[in-house]
Amino acid sequence: MCKGAAAVALFVAAIGVHANGAAAQTGADGDRPALTITQFEPEHIEIAAGQQAVLLLRGTSLHELTEARVISGGTDAVGIVGALAAAEAGSGFSRVVRITTAIDATPGRYRVQLRVGRGIIATMARFDLTVIEPDLTPSIIDALFDDPVIENRPIRIRVRTAAVGGLAHVRATMGRQSVEARPLERDARIVELELTASDTGKQSIELVAVDVAGRTSPPLRRNIEIVPAIADLAIRSIRLDPEQPHAGQSVGAFVSVANEGTADVTFNPGDVLLAWSIDGAKEREFAVGRDTTIEAGHERVYGPMIFEVEQAGNHPVEIRLDPKNAITERDEANNRKMQSLAVGPRRHPDLTIVSVTFDPPQPSINAPFVAEVRIMNQGSAGAMIFPPDRIIAADGFQELRAGPQALVLPPSRMTDVKLRPRPESHAAGMHRWTFHIDPDNRIRESVEDNNSYLATTTIGTAAAALPDLVLESVTVRPDNPRAGQPMFLVLGVKNVGSVDAILPAGYQAYEIVGPMGPVIPLRTQLTERLAPGQARGMRTVDFAINTPGSHELRIRVDPVGDILEGDERNNTSTTSVTVQ
């Protein structure tokens, strides 16, 4: 046995424990020092039956725990006595023993005695234990609510409970609303409920917990105030694209609109959402094209609103939200926002002809050839030539017009176009041709004196061997179509030239012009070959004529000159069709 002072401390963790601290000790025999209890608390314990007690023993000789028994009050406290006796196992010098045990005794007053040591060298402690009837009524410890509580929004409630016998559910009541919810799986003490804030003003919510035995807790009442839901639209930001435009350039404004209120806002098609002005000029409006809702607490981006500024400099851009005040809002002052737009000097395209080459490089008399013209936009803005404006013109050549789509040439970009000479033959010898881009000055350019290019070539006397496509026949199907009825043509095309005609992938096979407008087929996907003397039938795409009567159709094969031929004048034919 180890000599010296020993301490035994007892702590009970349970709801409703009342205790008073005290210390007890025994003497020693002879000159040998006694083991004393220098700290012991509590001396007297009051605890409910069925609750757990946590006993903490401290000392240097806990392995000598020789007695833990009830010395009065019968044997009903055997539960705690047995747990104390088990403290001997695993105990050692200068150790702490922690024991958790349930108080299984019936209500009454008990005396418990602890002894550490053997013989006359021992430390003994006694304490009173009062076991009372347990309170099995469940209770609500606290409840957390949303704040603020908004009209027509869910009221989320998180309830923390205590129920000795196990919690069944919690019931929440507000006016005529009543809901119940079971505990969460992850924590049997927590219950989450949801009510609806249907009426504004002050309301009372009553919460009651029910355990598995049907016992109910005292009601917990909380007063809340339900405030009306109201929208509050605000312009968060304005994004201009491009951020630094030049004069005359289109600018798109994108506006970020936030709903900082508590009510959703819905705009219907045609409703004016935004209005904007430049330099204080007359406002222009932006209306939504479809139903759009900005939920409370959310943000949406609208645009673009397109405008142009003609003069360089700084220009104030003002954007107003809900300009017709169709929405009732909490704050109207945040519906307006100003932003400065820095506009640079005006930019212009600058078209020029970089080069002109001939194919073949040395054409022969009475043989077709093409002039390949490379054009470039050297300016700082894009160039657009719209149909039917002329792109290139040169004496002795067929003019090239934009169509069916506009020619678009961004800054620093080049493109190649082809021009064919007019059907009449050119004489043999040297020729000088001047090619003009944008000959009608439809485009405002930064430089206008570089739109011409002088090209020279020599036409020889020997004729080249070339294919020659001719349109031999045109058949209308059906024979007498009705107005608006789909119809098509079967074209008989023959190569009357001296070499194979190569029909490359992507070439335009034909064009039909009539009262229905031009009919242009899809570009071919495969390369075909037509030998000299060979003919083939070609089915056109469907088209319709909506007007009854007799109509003339003009058909041309290889209309854009994708195939270099010996004679370009026999590629066209006309036919009549009677529409019923």
C-alpha positions in Angstrom: 0.0 0.0 0.0 1.3 3.5 -0.8 1.6 5.9 2.0 0.7 9.6 1.8 -2.3 11.8 1.3 -5.1 10.6 -1.0 -8.1 12.6 -2.4 -11.4 11.3 -3.6 -13.7 13.7 -5.6 -17.2 12.9 -6.7 -19.0 15.0 -9.4 -22.6 14.3 -10.6 -23.7 15.6 -14.0 -27.5 15.5 -14.3 -30.4 18.0 -14.6 -31.8 19.2 -11.3 -28.9 18.1 -9.0 -28.5 19.9 -5.7 -25.4 19.3 -3.6 -23.4 20.6 -0.6 -19.6 20.0 -0.4 -17.8 18.5 2.7 -14.7 16.5 3.5 -14.2 13.3 5.7 -11.1 11.5 6.9 -9.9 8.6 9.2 -7.1 8.3 11.6 -3.9 6.3 11.4 -2.5 3.5 13.6 0.7 4.2 15.5 3.2 6.4 13.8 2.0 5.6 10.3 0.3 8.5 8.7 -3.4 8.1 7.8 -4.9 8.4 4.3 -7.1 11.4 4.4 -9.7 12.9 2.0 -8.7 16.5 1.4 -11.5 17.2 -1.1 -14.9 15.6 -1.5 -18.0 17.2 -3.1 -20.8 17.0 -3.1 -21.5 15.3 0.3 -25.3 15.3 -0.3 -26.8 14.5 -3.7 -30.3 14.8 -4.9 -31.0 13.1 -8.3 -33.9 11.7 -10.1 -34.3 8.0 -10.5 -33.2 6.8 -14.0 -30.8 9.7 -14.5 -27.1 9.1 -15.0 -24.5 10.1 -12.5 -20.9 10.8 -13.4 -18.4 9.9 -10.6 -14.8 11.1 -10.8 -12.4 9.6 -8.3 -8.9 11.0 -7.8 -6.2 9.5 -5.7 -2.9 7.7 -5.4 -4.3 4.4 -4.1 -7.4 3.9 -6.1 -6.4 0.3 -6.9 -6.9 -0.3 -3.2 -10.7 0.6 -3.4 -11.9 -2.0 -1.1 -15.4 -0.9 -0.2 -18.2 0.9 -1.9 -21.5 0.1 -0.3 -24.7 1.4 1.1 -24.7 1.4 4.9 -28.3 2.5 5.3 -31.5 2.7 3.5 -31.7 -0.9 2.2 -30.1 -2.3 -0.9 -32.0 -0.3 -3.6 -28.8 1.7 -4.4 -27.0 -1.4 -5.6 -26.6 0.2 -9.0 -24.3 2.9 -7.9 -22.6 0.6 -5.4 -21.8 -1.9 -8.1 -20.4 0.7 -10.4 -18.1 2.0 -7.6 -16.8 -1.4 -6.8 -15.9 -1.9 -10.5 -13.5 1.1 -10.2 -10.8 -1.2 -8.8 -10.3 -2.8 -12.2 -7.8 -0.8 -14.2 -7.0 1.7 -11.4 -3.4 2.6 -10.5 -1.2 5.0 -8.7 -2.0 8.7 -9.3 -4.8 7.8 -11.6 -8.3 9.2 -12.2 -11.2 6.9 -12.5 -14.4 8.1 -14.3 -17.6 6.1 -13.7 -21.0 6.7 -15.4 -23.9 4.9 -13.9 -27.6 5.1 -13.9 -29.4 5.6 -10.6 -31.8 2.7 -10.6 -33.0 3.1 -7.0 -36.5 3.9 -6.0 -37.2 7.3 -4.5 -35.8 7.6 -0.9 -32.7 8.6 1.1 -29.5 6.6 1.0 -26.1 6.6 2.7 -23.2 5.6 0.5 -19.7 4.8 1.9 -16.4 4.6 0.1 -13.2 3.1 1.5 -9.8 3.4 0.0 -7.0 1.3 1.6 -6.8 -1.8 3.8 -6.7 -2.3 7.5 -6.2 0.7 9.7 -4.5 2.7 7.0 -7.6 3.7 4.9 -9.5 6.6 3.7 -13.2 6.5 4.1 -15.9 8.8 2.6 -19.6 8.9 3.2 -22.3 10.9 1.4 -26.0 11.1 1.4 -27.9 10.2 -1.8 -31.5 11.3 -2.2 -33.4 9.8 -5.0 -36.5 11.7 -6.1 -39.3 10.9 -8.5 -38.2 11.6 -12.1 -39.9 14.4 -14.1 -40.7 12.6 -17.4 -42.4 15.6 -18.9 -40.8 16.6 -22.2 -39.6 20.2 -22.5 -38.7 22.7 -25.2 -35.3 24.2 -24.6 -35.3 26.9 -27.3 -36.7 27.7 -30.7 -35.1 29.7 -33.6 -37.2 31.6 -36.1 -36.6 33.4 -39.4 -36.0 37.1 -39.0 -37.7 39.1 -40.4 -40.9 37.1 -41.2 -42.2 38.2 -44.6 -45.8 37.9 -45.7 -46.6 34.8 -47.8 -43.2 33.4 -47.1 -42.4 30.2 -45.1 -41.7 30.6 -41.4 -39.0 28.1 -40.6 -38.7 27.1 -37.0 -35.9 25.0 -35.4 -36.9 23.5 -32.0 -34.5 21.9 -29.5 -36.2 19.6 -27.0 -35.5 17.3 -24.0 -37.6 14.2 -23.5 -36.4 11.4 -21.2 -38.7 8.8 -22.6 -38.0 9.7 -26.3 -39.5 12.5 -28.4 -42.4 11.7 -30.7 -43.1 15.1 -32.4 -43.4 18.8 -31.9 -46.6 20.7 -32.8 -46.6 24.3 -33.9 -49.8 26.3 -34.0 -50.4 29.9 -35.3 -54.0 31.0 -35.7 -55.8 28.4 -37.8 -52.5 26.8 -38.9 -51.2 23.7 -37.1 -48.3 21.5 -38.2 -46.4 18.6 -36.7 -42.9 17.3 -37.4 -40.8 14.4 -36.1 -37.2 14.7 -34.9 -34.4 14.7 -37.3 -32.7 11.4 -38.0 -29.2 12.9 -37.3 -30.4 14.4 -33.9 -33.4 13.0 -32.1 -33.6 16.2 -30.0 -34.1 18.6 -32.9 -37.3 19.3 -34.8 -37.7 21.5 -37.9 -41.2 22.9 -38.7 -42.6 25.3 -41.3 -45.6 27.6 -41.2 -46.8 30.1 -43.7 -46.9 33.8 -42.9 -50.3 34.4 -44.4 -51.4 37.5 -42.5 -49.5 40.6 -41.7 -49.2 42.1 -38.2 -48.4 40.6 -34.8 -48.9 36.8 -34.5 -48.4 34.3 -31.7 -46.9 30.8 -32.3 -47.4 28.1 -29.7 -45.0 25.1 -29.6 -45.7 21.8 -27.8 -43.4 18.8 -27.6 -45.0 15.3 -27.2 -43.0 12.2 -26.1 -43.6 8.6 -27.2 -45.7 8.0 -24.1 -48.1 10.8 -25.1 -46.9 13.3 -22.4 -46.9 16.9 -23.5 -44.6 19.7 -22.6 -45.7 23.0 -21.3 -46.4 25.2 -24.3 -43.8 27.7 -25.5 -45.2 30.8 -26.9 -43.4 33.3 -29.1 -44.7 36.5 -30.6 -43.6 37.4 -34.1 -44.5 40.3 -36.5 -45.2 39.5 -40.1 -44.3 42.4 -42.3 -45.7 43.0 -45.9 -43.7 41.8 -48.9 -42.6 44.7 -51.1 -40.3 44.9 -54.0 -37.3 47.1 -54.4 -35.6 47.1 -57.8 -32.2 48.6 -58.1 -29.6 49.0 -60.9 -26.5 47.3 -59.6 -24.2 47.9 -62.6 -24.0 49.0 -66.3 -21.7 47.2 -68.8 -21.0 49.0 -72.1 -19.7 46.9 -75.0 -17.4 48.0 -76.3 -16.1 50.0 -73.3 -14.3 52.5 -75.5 -16.1 52.8 -78.8 -15.2 55.2 -81.6 -17.6 57.8 -83.0 -20.4 56.2 -85.1 -19.8 52.7 -83.7 -22.7 50.8 -82.2 -22.7 50.3 -78.5 -24.6 47.8 -76.5 -25.6 48.5 -72.9 -26.2 45.6 -70.5 -27.9 46.4 -67.2 -27.8 44.3 -64.1 -31.1 44.7 -62.2 -31.4 43.4 -58.6 -34.5 42.9 -56.5 -33.4 44.0 -53.0 -37.0 43.8 -51.7 -39.0 40.9 -50.3 -41.6 40.5 -53.1 -41.1 39.0 -56.5 -41.6 41.3 -59.6 -43.0 40.0 -62.9 -42.9 41.9 -66.2 -45.1 40.8 -69.2 -44.2 41.1 -72.9 -44.3 44.8 -73.9 -43.8 46.1 -70.4 -41.2 48.9 -70.3 -38.4 47.7 -68.0 -35.7 50.3 -68.7 -35.2 53.7 -70.4 -31.9 55.3 -71.4 -30.7 58.6 -72.8 -27.3 60.0 -74.0 -26.2 63.5 -73.3 -29.6 64.2 -71.8 -31.4 63.7 -75.1 -34.9 62.1 -75.4 -35.2 58.8 -73.6 -35.5 55.5 -75.5 -37.3 52.6 -73.9 -36.4 49.0 -73.5 -39.4 46.6 -73.3 -39.2 42.9 -72.3 -40.1 40.4 -75.1 -41.4 37.7 -72.9 -42.5 37.0 -69.3 -39.7 37.7 -66.9 -39.6 37.5 -63.1 -37.0 39.0 -60.8 -37.3 37.0 -57.6 -36.7 38.7 -54.2 -33.0 38.6 -53.5 -32.0 37.7 -57.0 -30.3 39.6 -59.9 -30.8 39.5 -63.7 -29.0 41.1 -66.6 -31.0 42.8 -69.4 -29.9 44.0 -72.8 -28.4 44.9 -75.1 -29.8 48.4 -75.6 -28.1 49.5 -78.9 -27.2 53.1 -79.6 -24.6 55.2 -81.4 -22.7 58.3 -80.5 -21.7 60.5 -83.4 -19.2 62.7 -81.7 -16.0 61.9 -79.9 -15.6 62.8 -76.3 -17.1 61.9 -72.9 -20.8 61.4 -72.9 -23.1 60.7 -69.9 -25.3 57.7 -70.2 -28.3 57.7 -67.9 -30.4 54.6 -67.4 -33.7 54.5 -65.5 -35.4 51.4 -64.1 -39.2 51.0 -64.2 -39.5 54.5 -65.8 -43.3 54.4 -65.8 -43.4 53.6 -62.1 -45.5 50.5 -62.7 -44.0 48.7 -59.7 -44.6 49.7 -56.1 -41.2 49.8 -54.4 -39.7 50.3 -51.0 -37.1 52.8 -52.4 -37.4 54.6 -55.7 -34.1 56.4 -55.4 -32.0 53.4 -56.5 -33.8 53.2 -59.9 -31.5 55.6 -61.7 -27.8 55.2 -62.6 -25.3 57.4 -64.6 -22.2 56.2 -66.3 -19.7 58.1 -68.4 -18.8 56.8 -71.9 -15.5 57.8 -73.5 -15.9 57.9 -77.3 -12.8 58.0 -79.5 -12.4 59.6 -82.9 -14.5 58.3 -85.8 -13.0 55.3 -87.7 -13.4 54.5 -91.3 -12.6 51.6 -93.6 -10.0 52.0 -96.4 -10.5 49.6 -99.3 -7.7 49.1 -101.8 -6.8 46.6 -104.5 -3.6 44.7 -103.5 -3.2 42.7 -106.7 -4.7 41.6 -110.0 -3.7 38.3 -111.6 -5.1 36.5 -114.7 -6.1 32.9 -115.2 -4.6 31.7 -117.3 -1.6 34.1 -116.9 -1.4 34.5 -120.7 -4.9 34.1 -122.2 -5.4 33.3 -125.8 -7.6 35.0 -128.3 -11.2 33.7 -128.4 -10.6 31.8 -125.2 -12.1 32.8 -121.8 -10.1 34.0 -118.9 -10.7 35.5 -115.5 -9.2 38.4 -113.6 -8.6 37.5 -109.9 -8.7 40.7 -107.8 -7.4 40.7 -104.2 -8.9 43.5 -102.1 -8.0 44.6 -98.6 -9.4 46.8 -95.9 -6.5 48.8 -94.6 -8.8 51.0 -92.4 -9.7 50.9 -88.7 -13.4 50.0 -89.2 -15.2 47.3 -91.1 -16.5 47.8 -94.6 -19.8 46.5 -95.9 -21.1 46.7 -99.5 -24.8 45.9 -99.7 -26.6 44.3 -102.6 -26.9 45.4 -105.4 -24.1 47.9 -105.1 -21.0 47.4 -107.2 -17.9 45.9 -105.7 -15.5 46.0 -108.6 -15.7 47.6 -112.0 -13.3 47.6 -115.0 -13.7 48.5 -118.7 -14.1 45.4 -120.8 -15.1 43.2 -117.8 -18.4 42.3 -116.3 -19.1 44.3 -113.2 -19.2 42.5 -109.9 -22.1 43.4 -107.5 -22.8 42.4 -104.0 -25.4 39.6 -103.6 -27.3 37.8 -102.5 -25.6 38.9 -99.2 -23.5 41.9 -98.3 -19.8 41.8 -98.7 -18.3 42.3 -95.2 -14.6 43.0 -94.8 -13.2 43.6 -91.3 -10.1 45.8 -90.7 -6.9 44.3 -91.9 -8.7 41.5 -93.8 -8.3 40.5 -97.5 -10.6 38.6 -99.9 -10.4 37.5 -103.5 -13.0 38.1 -106.2 -13.2 37.1 -109.8 -14.2 39.1 -112.8 -14.8 37.7 -116.3 -14.4 39.7 -119.5 -17.4 40.6 -121.4 -18.6 38.1 -124.0 -17.0 39.9 -126.9 -13.5 38.8 -127.6 -10.4 40.9 -127.0 -7.9 41.5 -129.7 -4.6 39.8 -129.5 -1.8 41.9 -128.0 -1.0 43.8 -124.8 -3.9 45.2 -122.8 -4.0 47.6 -119.9 -7.1 47.6 -117.6 -7.9 49.8 -114.7 -9.9 48.1 -111.9 -11.9 50.2 -109.5 -13.2 49.1 -106.0 -16.4 50.7 -104.7 -16.7 52.6 -108.0 -19.9 54.4 -106.9 -18.3 55.6 -103.6 -21.0 54.0 -101.4 -18.5 53.6 -98.6 -17.0 56.5 -96.7 -13.3 55.8 -96.5 -10.4 57.3 -94.7 -8.5 57.4 -98.0 -10.3 57.6 -101.3 -7.5 57.9 -103.8 -6.2 54.3 -103.5 -9.3 52.5 -105.0 -7.8 52.0 -108.5 -5.4 49.4 -109.8 -3.7 49.2 -113.2 -3.2 45.6 -114.5 -1.5 44.5 -117.7 -1.6 41.3 -119.7 -1.0 40.0 -123.2 -3.6 38.1 -125.2 -2.0 35.5 -127.5 -3.2 34.2 -130.8 -3.4 30.4 -130.0 -6.7 29.3 -128.6 -6.6 27.0 -125.5 -8.5 23.7 -125.3 -11.4 24.2 -122.9 -14.7 22.6 -122.0 -17.9 24.3 -123.1 -21.2 23.7 -121.2 -24.4 24.3 -123.1 -28.0 24.2 -121.9 -29.7 21.9 -124.5 -33.2 21.4 -123.0 -35.5 22.5 -120.2 -38.4 20.4 -119.0 -41.1 21.6 -116.6 -42.5 19.2 -114.0 -45.4 19.0 -113.5 -46.5 20.1 -117.0 -49.2 22.5 -115.9 -48.6 23.4 -112.2 -51.2 25.1 -110.1 -50.6 28.5 -108.4 -48.5 27.9 -105.3 -47.9 24.2 -106.2 -44.2 23.0 -105.9 -42.6 22.5 -109.2 -39.1 21.8 -110.6 -37.1 21.8 -113.9 -35.0 19.1 -115.5 -32.1 20.7 -117.2 -30.3 19.0 -120.1 -26.6 20.1 -119.8 -24.0 18.9 -122.4 -20.2 19.5 -122.7 -19.6 20.5 -126.3 -16.0 21.5 -125.6 -12.8 19.6 -126.5 -11.8 18.6 -123.0 -13.4 17.3 -119.8 -15.5 19.7 -117.8 -14.6 19.5 -114.1 -17.6 20.4 -112.0 -15.8 21.1 -108.6 -17.4 20.5 -105.2 -19.0 23.7 -104.0 -19.8 25.2 -107.4 -23.1 26.8 -108.3 -24.7 24.6 -111.0 -27.5 26.9 -112.2 -29.7 29.9 -111.5 -33.4 30.4 -112.4 -35.0 33.8 -112.6 -38.7 34.4 -112.9 -41.7 35.9 -111.2 -40.9 34.0 -108.0 -37.5 35.7 -107.8 -34.1 34.0 -108.2 -33.8 30.3 -107.5 -30.3 29.4 -106.3 -29.5 25.8 -105.4 -27.4 24.5 -102.6 -23.7 24.2 -103.4 -22.7 20.7 -104.6 -20.7 18.5 -102.2 -18.9 16.3 -104.8 -16.6 16.9 -107.7 -18.1 15.6 -111.0 -16.6 15.2 -114.5 -18.4 15.6 -117.9 -16.5 14.3 -120.9 -16.6 16.0 -124.3 -19.9 15.2 -125.9 -21.4 13.9 -122.7 -24.7 15.1 -121.4 -26.6 14.8 -118.1 -29.9 15.6 -116.7 -29.9 18.0 -113.7 -33.0 18.3 -111.4 -33.5 21.7 -109.8 -34.7 22.4 -106.3 -38.5 22.9 -105.9 -40.0 26.3 -106.2 -43.5 27.7 -106.7 -45.2 30.5 -108.8 -48.1 32.0 -107.0 -49.7 33.9 -109.9 -51.8 32.1 -112.5 -51.0 32.7 -116.2 -48.1 32.3 -118.6 -44.6 33.1 -117.3 -41.1 33.1 -118.7 -38.2 31.5 -116.8 -34.6 32.4 -117.6 -32.1 29.6 -116.7 -28.3 29.8 -116.7 -25.9 27.0 -116.0 -22.6 27.9 -114.2 -23.9 31.4 -113.5 -21.0 32.6 -111.5 -18.3 31.2 -113.8 -16.8 28.6 -111.6 -15.9 26.6 -114.8 -13.6 28.2 -117.4 -15.3 27.5 -120.8 -14.6 28.0 -124.4 -17.8 30.0 -124.9 -19.7 31.6 -122.1 -22.6 32.9 -124.3 -24.4 29.5 -124.7 -25.0 28.9 -121.0 -28.4 30.6 -120.9 -31.9 29.5 -122.1 -35.5 30.5 -121.5 -38.7 28.5 -121.2 -42.4 29.3 -120.7 -44.6 27.8 -118.1 -48.4 28.0 -117.7 -49.6 28.2 -114.2 -53.3 27.3 -113.6 
